[in-house]
Amino acid sequence: MDIIKNIPYIKNTDSGNFFLLAGPCVVESEKNVFEIAEKALSITEKLKIPYIFKASYRKANRSRLDSFSGIGDIKALKILEKVRNELHVPIVTDIHTAEEAALAAEYVDILQIPAFLCRQTDLLIAAAKTGKVVNIKKGQFLAGESMQFAAQKVKDSGNDNVMLTDRGTMFGYTDLVIDYRAIPEMQKTGYPVIMDITHSLQQPNQTSGVTGGRPDLIETVAKAAIAVGADGIFLETHPNPGVAKSDGANMLHLNYLEDLLTKLVQIRQTVIKF
């Protein structure tokens, strides 16, 4: 996993553990971001898990016009940069347009392509040309094997630093299912494959215009992902999901993070023996 080992500030890459991308859905405030980052960093250091802090500086894909989308792009990016520089932890954030790629690349280590945008050629090319690691989320409408073509666009643009992330597949209009066959299928590309735990438990397109979720299944889904052999896991966490400004319905409470990761490390240690 040279891609992971070469990410600035990454630690514990020789531990044999999965790596973790975790944080709030979106930058809400500097205080909130640092609280989550410091807690997650402390836990992952203790458990020897390579850790990447995740937060979107802006949420472009929202159900309603009045949904919270961010505190301002530059303000949020500067907070992420401050977390990176003060805590010495790598940062991943979403981009939504080709124009955003160069801007976000000034502040973070990994550019994440949202699932709905994984086939947007201009966006993938722009992300590739920054030279940053590009994490492409699998569209809810795609099979795992189809992600080879998204990865190839980045590679053909001169950047072989790619990660792929599954986040569930649409099942009807208001639910998602996880086809764990996608993990080994995407691993055939040779790139690290991540399971996005919390977004896979969303229940989108609710009549209220607010996405629902099943956080009670986070542990179940995460255990299965590690057992199948996912290289990394992605999850969103918050000290009070009930008041989170985005995706609170499917987030993991920050207080439960250590217990979950401890169990996953134990499963990982069993898996790598076989």
N, C-alpha and C positions, 0 to 999 in steps of 0.2 A: 504493500500500500504506500508506494512512494509519494503518491499525490497527497495523502494525509500527512506524511512525515515532513513534507516540504512546505506546509502551511506555516507562516510566521506565528510564533508564540505557542504552537501546539506542544503539548507535553504528554508524557506517559505512552508514547507510541509503541514502546517495546513491551508493554504489559500483557499483550495478548487479548486485551479487552476490545469490545466494540467501541466505536467513538460516538459521541453525543452532540447533537445540535439542540439547544434548548434555551428558552427565554420567553418573554411575553410575545403576544401576537404583534403588537405595535408599540413603538415608543410613546408612552403616556406622559412621562416626566423623567427628569434626571434621577430623582430620588427613587422612583419605582424601578427604573432600569438597574441602578447600582445595587439596590436591595436584592433583586433576583440574581444578578450576575455574581455578586459576592457569595451568596448562599450556594449557588450551583457550583461555583469554582471550588469552594471549600469541600463540598461533598465529593466532587470528582477527583480532587487531589487525594482525598482520603482513600477512595476506592481505586485510584490509578486508572481513571477513565480519560482518554483524550477528549478534551472539551472545547466546543465552539459555541460562543454566545450568539443567540439568534434574536433579532427583533426587526420588524419592518419599519422603515422610516416613514413610509406612507402606505396606506391600504387603498388601492385603486379599485379592487373588486369588492363592492359592497352591495348589499341587497336593496337598500333604500338611499335616497338622496340625503336624508338627514342622519345617516349612519356616520359615526366618527371615522375620519380618515387619517388624522395626524395632527401634529402640533406645528407643522411647517417643515419642509424638506431639509433645508440647511441646518436649522436648529436641531432637528432629530439626528441628522448625520453627524453633527459635531458632538452630540452626546454619545453616540456609538463610538466615535473616534476617541473620546475621553475614556470610555470604558476600556477600549483596546490598549491605550497607552498607559493608563494608571494600573490596570489589573493584569496587564500582559496576557491577554486572552484574544484569540482570533475572533473575528466577527463575520457573520453571514447576514445578508439582507436581501429582500426582493427588489427586482426592477421590473418595470412594466412596459417601457418603450425603449427603442434603440437609443434615444437621446439621453436616457437616464443612466446608461451603462457607464460612460466615462465619468459622469458626476459621482455616482456611488463608489466607483473604483478608487477614488481619491481618499475614501474614508474607511473602507472595509477590505476584507481578505477574500471573501467568497461572494459571488453574485448568484442569486437564486432566481430561476425562471419559474414563475407560477404555473401550475398544472394546466390551466386553461390556455396558456400561451406557449406551450411546449413545441408547437409546430410553427411558430412565428419566425420565419427565416431571418428577417432583418434584425430581430431582437437577439437571436442566437449568435449571429455574426458579430454584432456590436459587442456583446458580452465577451465573445472569444477574443476579439481584438484588444481588449484591455489587458490581456495576459493573466487575469485573475482566474482562480478556480471557478468553474461554472457548475452549479448544482441544478440539474434539470428535473423538475417534478413531472412524473408521468400523468398525462391527462386522464381524467376520470373516464374518458371515452376510448382509451387506447389499451391494447394488450401489451403485456410486458415486452414481448419481442419487437414490438414496433418502435420502442425507444432507441433502438440501434441507429435509426435514421436521424433522430434529433442529436444524438451524440456525434454522429458522423459530420453533421453540419459544423459543429464546433471544431472538431478535429481538422476538417478540410479548410477551416479558416485560420489554421496555424496554431491552435491551442489544444493540447492533448490532456489538459488538466480538467477532467470531467468527473462529476459524480451524478448518480441517478437516484431518484427518490420515488417510491410508490406511496400513494396516499388514497388508495381505495378506488373502486370502480362503481359507477352509477348503477343503482338497482331500483328501477322504477324512477319516480320523480323526487322522492323525499328521503332517500336512504342510500347508503353505500355498503358494499361488501368488500372483503379483502380476499383476493386470490393469491395465496402465498406461492403459487407457481411462478409468479412474476419475479420474485427475488432471484431464484437461480437462472431464470431466463435472461434477466438484465445483467446478471453477473457474467454471462457468456461474452459480453462486450469487453471484459477485462477491467472495467471501471468499478469503483466502490459503489455498493448499493445500500441505500438507507430506507428504513421503513418509517414513514411519518405516522406516528401512533394517533395523535389527537385529531388531526384533520380526517383521518380515516373513520373516525367515530362521529363525524358531523352528520346532521340530518338537515340537509339544505332545502330551500324552496318551501319553507313553512308559510302558511297563510298570513302569519303576522309580519312577514318580511324580515324576521330575525332567525338566523340559522340555529337549529337545535343541536343536541348532541347526547352521547352516552358515555360520560366520564367514568361511570361505574365499570366499564369494560376496558379501561386503559391497561390495567395490569394483565388481563387476559391476552389482549392483542400484542402487547410488548413481549410477553413471555414466548408467545408463538413465533414472533419475528426473530428473536434470538435463537430459538430452537431450530428454526429453518436455516439459519446461517447468515442473517443480515449482517453486513459489515458495520453499519451504524444505525442509530435510531434518532428520530426527530420528535420532539414534543414541545408543546407550549405549556408554560407554567406561570402561576401568578399567586401572590400572597393572599388574594381575595378574589377568586374567579367570579364571584357574584357581582362585583362592581367593575370587572375588566371592561375596557371600552371596545374590545373586539374579541370574538370567539370565546367568551367566557363559558358558554354552555358546554364546551368539550375540553376545557383546560384541566390540567392536573394542579391540585392545590400544592403550593410550594412546600408545605409541611410534610407532604407525602413523598417527596422526591427521593430522599435518601433511602427509605424503606424499599421503594420500587427498584432503584438502581442496585441496591445490595442483592436483591433476589435475582436480578438479571445477570449480574456478575457471576453468581453461583451457577446459573444455567449455562452461561458462556464457558465457564471452566469445564463443565461436563461435556459440552458440545465439541470443544477443540481436542478432546481426548480421542474422538472417534473419526 
